[in-house]
Amino acid sequence: MTAPASLPEPGDLDPEAILRCFARAELPAPARKGRGEPAGGLAALADRYDAFILDGYGVVNVGAEPVPGIVAAVRALRAAGKAVMVFTNGAGRPARWTARRYAGWGVEIPEHLVVSSRDALERELAARPRPGLWGVMAKPDSELETLPVETVRLGDDDAPYREAAGFVLLRSGEWTVERHRRLAAALRNAPRPVLVANPDVSAPYPDGSFSAEPGYWAIRLEAETQVRCERFGKPFANAFDLALERLGAAGRRPERIAMVGDGLCTDILGGLAAGLGAVLVTDHGLVRDLDWRAWADRTGICPDYVIPSP
């Protein structure tokens, strides 16, 4: 089985291929279009916004290393009385694990203000329990016991694919084309819910290559089966509602809250759709070494401000 027409194989992902994948997804519409004004960094925007919601990968860290300047930037914003939180589509482990990792780098974010798309998924699963096991795309260290349903990790055994009541796409680090083939065949034979805890198509590795994230596999599933996946995370409202609730955004003017990220189709689109300010970081994530304005013209998604680094 090869990828459907116009969809790349996971090893062939690059910025152009990622954009083609996002074009196949059902994304929210931006409420407006920003002007893409340049700014020196987050500190330069402190007078413009009262609260800053930072993406994880590409803003706080790249791989296992913090982004240069992020520790000082967060400290400066907090010293200026600004609310700062992290909102990540990294769903592979609980957000408390991510918060502790940040703390080890000196990124001073209270644990309850590190929110992931996994949190939005867990809220949804708790609100609509479904009997039976859920098959989960995950790695062994994904702490599936925190999910409010019974789970089984999907691997190379056919039985869980046949027997699961539904599926969760949580973390794709050990996912393979063969496992995807099993899942697609099982869904064609017996359609069941598929919940996607990370809508990202890809993330850039420090060496310049690109991963295939759960959002990529969800787009392939939709192209190969009759199942429509439900997505939790940026740019979708279910996750922004949760993030703003945790931030204590009631009473704040949305335009005084900045969503800061490296992804036009996730961070920036989601922020604009939620009525927030949108700040694109260009030097560390998906648009690194790219003409971000060309991408903005092609997607119709443009941030309010553009900064090279936090």
N, C-alpha and C positions, 0 to 999 in steps of 0.2 A: 504494500500500500504506500503510495506517495501522497504528499500534501495536495489538497485540492488546487485547482487552477488558480494562479495568482498568489497562493500562499507559499512561503518559503519552507524548506526543511529547517529543523531547529539549528543545525550547524551552519546554515547560510544566513543567519540574521545579521543585518547591518542596518544603519539608520533608514535607508530607503525601504528595505523589507519591513521594518517595524512600522513605518508609516502606512504601508499597504495593509498590514494586519489591522491596525487601528481603524482604517477605512471600512473594514468589514464588521466592526462592532457597533452596537447600538449605544451611542454616547449621548449624554444630555447636551442641550444647546446652550452656548454661552449667553448670558443675559446682555452682554455688551462686548465691545472690543476695546482693549486698552490702546495706549499710544506708544508703548515701548520706549519710554524715556530712560536714558542711561543715568545710573547713580553709582556712587563709589562703593557702597556696601550697606549692610543693614543699619549701621550707626547713622549713615546719611539720611535714612528714612525714619528715624526715631520721632521726628516732629510730625510726620505724616500719619503714623499709625499708633494706636494705643496697645495693640496686641499683635503678636507674630506667631503664626503657625508654621513650623518648619517641617519640610519633608525630611525623611531619614537619609536614604541613599542619594548621594549627589549634593546634599547640603550639610548634613552632620558628618557623614562618613562616606568613604569609597572603599568597599571591601572591609577589611578589618582595621582600617586606619581612619582617624578623624580627619576631616577636611582642614587644611591649614587655616588658622584664624577663627575657627568656630568657637573655641573656648572663650577667647577674648570677646568675640561678638556677643555671645549669650550673656556674659558677665556685664558687658556695657549696657545692653538693653535692660537687664534686670536692675542695674544700678540707677537707670533712668526711670524706673517705675513702670516698665512695660511688662505686660504678661507675655510669657513665652511658653510654648508647648511644642511637642513633636507629634506629627501625624504621619504615620508610615503605612505603606501597603505591604510591608514585610510581615507576613502572617505565619511564618514557619515556626516561631516560638512565641510564647506569651509576651505581652508588652512589658511585664515586670522584668523579664530577662533583658530586654533591650534597654530599659531604664538603668539597670545596674551596670550594663556595659558602658553606657554613656557616662555614668558617674565615675567609672574607672578611668575615663579619659579626662575627667574634670569638667564635663559638660553638665552644668548644674540645672537640671530639669526635675521638678518633683515627680515622683513615680506616677502619681495619678494623672499627670499631664503628659505622659507618654502614651499615646493612643494608636492602636493599629487597626487595620481592616479586619483582623481576626476578632477584635472586640465587637465590631458590628455584626459579624457572622454569628458569634456566640449569643448575642442578644436575640437575633432572629431565631436561632435554633431553640433557645429557651422558650420563646413565645409560641412556637408551633411544634411541640414535640411530636415525633413520628415513631411508631413502634419499630423494633428491629434494629439491626446493625446498619451503620453508615460506613461505606467504604471511603477511605481517605487517602488522597495523594499526599504523602508526607515522608519525612526522614525519621529514623529511629529516635532522635532526640527532640521530636516535635511536641512532646508532652500532651498527647491526645487525651489524657485523662481530664484535662481542663474543659474539654468540649462537653456540653450538657446533653449528650446523647451517647449511646453505646457505639463504639467504633472498632473498625478493623483496618489496619494499614494495607493498602493495595500493593501487591508485589507480583510474583510470577505464578501464583496459584489461581486457577480459573474460578474456584468456588466463590470467593467473596464478590467477584464481578457479577456472578449469576444471582447471588442470594441477597445482596445489599438492598435495603429499602430506599437508599438514596446515596449520593456521592458528594464529597467535599474536595475541592481542589485547593489544597493548603500550601504545599511547598513542593517544588518540582526538581530539587537538586539531584534526586536519584531516579527521576522518571525517564522512561525510554519510549521509543517509537513502538516497541513490542507491547509494552503495557498500555500505551494509548490505543493500540489496535484492539486489545482485549476489552477495554472500556467502551470504545465505539461499537464494537460488535454486541456487547451486552445491552447497550442502550437501544440499538436498532431492534434487538429481539424483544426487549421489555423496557420501554421508556420509563424513566424515574427522574426525580429531581436532581439537578446538578447545581451545587452552590459553589461559587468561586470566591475564595477569601483573599485573593490577590489578583486584581484585574490587570496588573502590568503585563505587557507583552514581553518585555525584556528589561534587563539591567546591564549596564556596561561593566565589564571586568577591567581591573587596572591595566591589563596587557593590551586593551583595545578591542578585544572580542566581546560578544554579547551572549547572555544567557537566554534560554527559553523559559519564561515564567508561566505560572498558571493561566494568566490571561491569554497567552499564545495557544495553549492546549485547549482552552475553552472555545476559542474561535475556530480551531480545527474541528472540535466536536460538533459545533453548530453547522459547519459546512458538510459534515459527513453523516449526520443523523437528523432526526426531526426534533430533537430536544433543544429548547432554548435555555441557556444557562442563566442563573440569577447571580448577579455580581454584587460584592460588598467591598467597598473601599473607594478611594479616589478614582474617577471623578464623580461618583454617585452620591445622591443626597442622603442615603441611609447612613453612610459613614460621616459625612459632614455634619449631619444632625447630631450624631454622638459626640464628635469632636467639639462642636460649639457648646454642647451641653456641659461637657467636662471643663471647658474653658470658663464657663460662667458667662456666656455671651449675652444672656438676657439683660436688656437695658443698654447694651453697647450698640453703637451704630455699625452695621456690617461693613460699610466702606472704610471704617477706622480699624478693621482687622485685616492683616495681610496674610495671604497664603503664599509661602515662599518655597519654590521647588525648581527642579531641573527638567520636568516633563510637561510639554505643552498639552498633551492629550490626557493627562491625569491631574497633576497639581494645578496648572494654570487654568485649564478648562473647568475643573471642579470648583476652584475658587471663584471664577467669574460666574458660573452657574448659580453659586450660593450667594451672590451679591457682595462678595468680599473683594478687597484689593488683591492684586496678583503680581508677584515679583519673581522673575525668572533668573536663576543662577546659571551662568553659561560655561564655567571653566572646569567643572568636575563631574558632570553626569551625562545625560543622554545627548545634549546638544554641544558637548565639548568638541572643539575643532570643526564645528559646523556653522553655516550661515543661518542663524536662528530666524532672521527675518524672512528668508526664503521659505522656511518651514511654516512660519506664521502666515505668510501669504497663501500657501497651499492648503492649510487647515482652516483658515479663518479664525484662528485662536491667537490673540496677541495680548501680552501682559501689560500691566500699567507701567512697571519699571523693570529694568534689566541691570543686574549687577554681575560682575565677573566672579566674585567670591563673597562669602559672608563677611 
